[in-house]
Amino acid sequence: MNKISIEISLYSLQNEYRTAVIDFLKDIETQNKLEIHYSAMSTLIIGDYEIIMNLIVKKIKLIFETYKAVFVLKISNACLPD
């Protein structure tokens, strides 16, 4: 297993910006193989490379099809919490 961490921030460019963020996070939370940490500015997701990357690609596409948005991502295989 290639374990990675991804820090992701979603900035929805609409008045009801929370709806896009909540929709995105609800979908991510359904994956029980991932470790998820929330903060005010971003979400940290830790798990297997293939699982995370496949999930993120699908979920970003769904958000872009529904909302105007900006994503900021940091992906690392070295900065994993103990």
N, C-alpha and C positions, 0 to 999 in steps of 0.2 A: 504494500500500500504506500503510495506517495502522498504523504500528509502535507496539506498546505493551509495557510490562513489567508483570508481575503477580507479586507476592510472595505466596506461599501457605504457610500452616501448617496442618497437619492434626493434630488431637488426638483420637485414638481413645479412647473411654470404655469400654475393656474391658481385661482382664488381658493379653491378647496384642496389645497396641497396635501392635507393630511390623508385624504381618501386614497391617493396614489401610494403613499408610504405604507398605510395600513394594508392595502391590497397586496403590495409586494411582500411585506413581512409575514402576512398570514400564509401565503404560498410557501415561503421559505420554512416556516415553522412546522409544516407538515412532514418534513424530512427528519425522521428520528435518528438517522445516522450522523447527524451534524451537531456540533457544539456551537451554540449561538450566544453571543454576548451583546447586549444593547447599551448604547450610550446616547447622550443627547444629540451628538453630531454624526454618528455612524453606527454601523452594525458590524461586528466581527464574526465571521463564520469560519469554523475549523473543521476539517475532515479530509476525506479522500479526494484527490485531484479530479478524477473523472466524475465523481458524483457532483462536486461543487461546480465545476466548469459547465457540465451539461445542464445543470439546474439553472445557473445564472444566465446562460445564453437564452434559454427558453423564457425565463421570467422577465428579463430585460426586453425581449421582443414583445411580450404581452403588454408591458407597461408602455412601450413606445407606440403600440397600436391603439392604446386607449387615451394616453395623456401626452402632453408636451412635457419633456423632462430632461434632466441632466443627471448622469451617473458619474461618480468619482470612485475609482477602484484602486486598491493597492493589493497586490498578490505576492505572497512570499512562501518559500519552502524553508526559510531559515528563522523567521521570527515567530516561533510557536511558543505559546505559554506552557509552562511546566504543568 
